[in-house]
């Protein structure tokens, strides 16, 4: 009941979930706390990791090449404040390794009242980026995204998208754009998604207005693909809206790749608009509307998770989850409680 929605990250093998819980009510207490739970053990107790004031945390997509899986995650922190939005980002970045001691497995012979020994967790963290207030709207915070091989990381700020060198902490911008002036107590920052081969990043970027006007007030948000070596910068879909949240699929058995993305029904008022879920091939061809079916209202928020085979997506829609087949577009409702969101699908 006290999840704060900031962190909800499933490990690549589906074994562990990272999540954040709200801190106390007093200003001197932390903004939140970071927790871990084993998803495969019945009645397993979540464990606090001793890390507080977290505004981003995500498991590395790679579990290493050794015999035993290596569980790594990245995280960034903030300082709690008394005024909205009630935090001030550090724009830092930490890499952590979690050593997980396994509890006894629950077997069918154990009674339901059996209490298991809790999971033991030891976390070792190394700082990659030191705190910084450089950049426009820096108080809101930087978004990060792991590359598929876990060796690199992309970052997004209100006015740029780029790469983080995890060894040196050097930032290399790939694209700069005018920040969006919301005139509110929130800041728009692009969401990022890597291609399976780690060569490209797909994202929504803020574009200048078509005519004269303040670039920071432009209502135009386009979908772009950026090659990480800087050679290719291509606008694939114009005016998709600020919350289009594109997501690159895994490679299918046939060698295909897709990009799922939202399209705002009112693209020039995209902050309040509902969205259609679209899909296209990796080169921007074969665009087609996928969900919801004709006659239904659009998505309030584009929240999806790709299946490991790249042939299905789980979509959060009106408080429930739907499984949608990419080829046929057929959708099957998975939940009916009206309280489901944030789908995650492990490999």
Helices and strands as residue ranges (DSSP letters): E 3-10, E 16-22, E 32-38, E 47-52, E 54-59, E 71-80, E 87-89, E 93-101, E 120-129, E 143-146, E 153-157, E 160-164, E 171-176, E 192-194, E 200-206, G 215-217, E 221-227, E 233-237, E 247-248, E 258-264, G 267-269, E 275-281, E 288-291, E 304-306, E 312-317, E 320-325, E 331-333
